[in-house]
Amino acid sequence: MSSSPIPTRADIPESDKWDLTPLFTDVGKWQEDFAWIQQTYPKLQDWKSRVGESAQTLAEVLELEKSLEQKIERVYHYVSLQLAEDGTNNEYLARVGQVQNLLTKVGEAAAFVVPEILAIDDEKFGQFTADPGLKDWRIKLHKIRRMKPHVLSVPEERLLALSTFALSGYDDTFSQLTDVDMKFGVLIDETGREKQLTQTSFSSFLVKRDAELRKRAFHQFYAEFRDHQYTLAAALAYSVKADVFQATARHYSSALEAALFPDDVPVAVYDGLIQSIRANLKPLFRYFDLRRRVLGLDELHHYDTYVPLVPEIGTRVTFDQAVEMVLAALAPLGKEYVDVLAEGLRGRWCDRYETKGKRSGAFSSGSYGAPPYILMNYKEDVFADVYTLAHEAGHSMHSWFSQNAQPFQNYEYPIFLAEVASTFNEELLTHHLLEQTSDPKMRAYVINRQIDELRGTLFRQTMFAEFEKIIHAIEESGDALTLDVFKSQYHKLLETYFTENFALDPELNLECLRIPHFYHAFYVYKYATGISAAVALSQRVLSGESGSVDAYLDFLRSGGSKFPLETLKAAGVDMATSAPIDLTLQLFEQRLKELEELLS
């Protein structure tokens, strides 16, 4: 039976698409704002060499910059959403290109502002920030000012700026090699049809119930990586060298410290995460053994760790039913949260279904003073899409609360906090579904999904974070990073995080060369800390602890007005301690026990 063709946007009712008129009523209005930016940004030059003259001149340049940034954000938001609707539309592509070119010019014109703020002497700067005219700018100015020890002289900064693209060539090499040049061939799938093996389809083969198909996909995929392992190792080595160069040039003690400094996260938090996970691997090994037994395998391989233990449940959930399910799960957050989200999801925040040329996956995207839009490719027969909707709704409501409580300059929350609100919603949805169902298969499916989420986000990302720390320390010590060094260091971690009842295929040592995040180091730890914070916050709310809902909503409202650890601590979670990670590890063990009983 042939699958039904993918509809065009014209085939979809307006009510199933997002409504972009709150951004711009038509393209003509968009062009007006674009022209205003073009005409206004050269006026920044009027303040060159004058930023530190007085509190008033500093306020004036900051306000002009803000008015430009607000317009740019909205102009770019509009065209990026249009392009997500249809990536083949030449009109949309041209507009995105126009905005990107304009952004470069504005960035160049405004480049003097931060160096001039940093050049103001401490006494004068103290007087400026005490001035009532700069009251709304104190947080932003503090964040700029704390970078002062790591900002160099104007000629040195110019050299670093000029070297940016030259020092990031490893990224293009990795992308071109893995996305374009590498060819993984075809596989015969479980239906007897030929299917292309690609970076994208690889993961879909690993969730197949046919063990031999998973094995063939794994070995065929990594054979191509083995053929390019020396090139990839060189690219990864230069990625690490670039990180170390930048950190050294900016007077940081290490590349890790340089990465954590903008968020004001102590290195001890990063190290504490690794220590906590390493000390609590036994439940993970128990889960692997349960997998091996349920799947009927003599030994477990890495390619056996993704197939769901409970096959996808055969229920159909319409988009409208999914909305009601998510709203019911989020009821503990109170009337304001649920009412705003209900209006958005039942209304036109969400672009619901797959159409020709539409971007795959899902995202939430907001701009100041406009709805936080959600892109979905919702499928009624994929129950995981209900979770995706809850996840993206978490991001959207974080944006909604933040922009309604903060001025523009403080509303954007850091990435460290971004995944907390989305994962929090998934936790509430899991709790709701387990309370609502007595069907053992449904319970096992939901629990297995949560366990796999915790395994992939808490354990796996922490192993990745440890690998990043190790290879940067090797480079900083003066030792060479070779293919053998990468593979041997990664193998040691695989032995630590996977050993008991686990067969480690030699090809798995090459995994360290194919993870895109390794070429943008010290990001993955945020996934592990984010899920730990989300679990801790959701458990406070679900337990009915006094003040926990208000504290959580205040967390959403705080946006970027404080540093991440300070924001979370105010909400009741201290990431400087191991408590949130310990709590999440306890949840993993509790869910594992439930799953063992359901599947025994």
Number of C-alpha atoms within 10 A of each C-alpha: 3 4 5 6 8 12 13 13 18 8 9 14 8 12 14 17 20 21 18 18 11 11 18 17 11 11 11 10 13 19 14 11 17 19 11 14 20 15 10 14 20 13 14 20 14 10 17 16 11 15 24 21 12 15 19 16 14 21 19 17 21 20 14 14 18 14 15 19 18 15 18 21 13 21 23 20 21 23 22 18 21 19 22 17 23 18 17 13 13 11 12 20 16 13 19 20 12 14 17 13 11 17 17 10 15 21 11 10 16 18 13 17 21 16 18 16 18 19 14 16 10 11 8 13 18 11 11 21 18 12 14 12 14 18 12 16 18 16 18 15 17 11 16 15 19 14 14 15 11 13 17 15 10 12 9 12 15 11 11 16 11 11 11 12 12 10 17 17 14 21 18 12 16 21 13 12 16 19 13 9 9 16 16 18 14 14 17 14 16 13 6 8 9 12 13 15 21 18 15 10 12 17 17 15 25 23 19 18 17 14 17 11 18 24 17 15 26 23 15 16 20 20 15 15 23 14 11 15 17 15 16 23 23 17 21 28 21 19 22 24 18 19 23 22 15 17 19 16 15 18 13 17 12 19 23 21 17 20 18 16 14 14 15 16 19 14 15 11 18 23 14 16 26 21 14 16 21 15 8 15 15 14 16 20 17 17 21 23 18 18 21 20 15 14 18 11 13 10 15 21 20 17 21 23 18 18 21 18 21 18 13 14 14 10 11 13 18 15 20 11 13 20 20 15 18 26 21 15 22 23 15 16 18 12 11 11 17 19 12 13 22 15 11 20 22 15 14 19 24 24 24 22 19 21 20 14 17 20 18 13 12 17 17 20 16 23 24 23 15 17 22 22 27 25 26 23 17 23 17 16 14 15 19 15 20 22 21 21 28 26 25 27 29 25 25 25 25 27 29 25 20 26 26 15 15 18 15 20 19 19 23 21 21 16 15 19 26 21 22 27 27 25 27 24 26 27 23 24 23 18 17 17 18 15 11 10 11 10 10 12 16 18 21 22 19 22 23 19 17 19 21 18 15 20 19 16 21 27 22 19 21 28 22 23 25 21 21 24 18 15 21 21 17 14 16 18 9 8 11 12 19 14 18 12 15 21 19 14 15 25 19 12 16 17 13 13 20 18 13 15 15 19 13 16 12 10 15 18 21 22 14 21 25 19 11 14 14 19 21 16 21 22 17 22 24 22 24 25 25 26 26 29 30 26 25 22 24 24 20 20 19 15 9 11 10 10 12 20 20 14 19 21 19 18 23 27 22 26 29 23 22 18 20 22 20 17 20 23 15 14 22 18 21 17 23 17 13 16 16 23 24 17 16 21 24 14 18 22 19 13 18 21 14 14 22 15 10 13 14 8
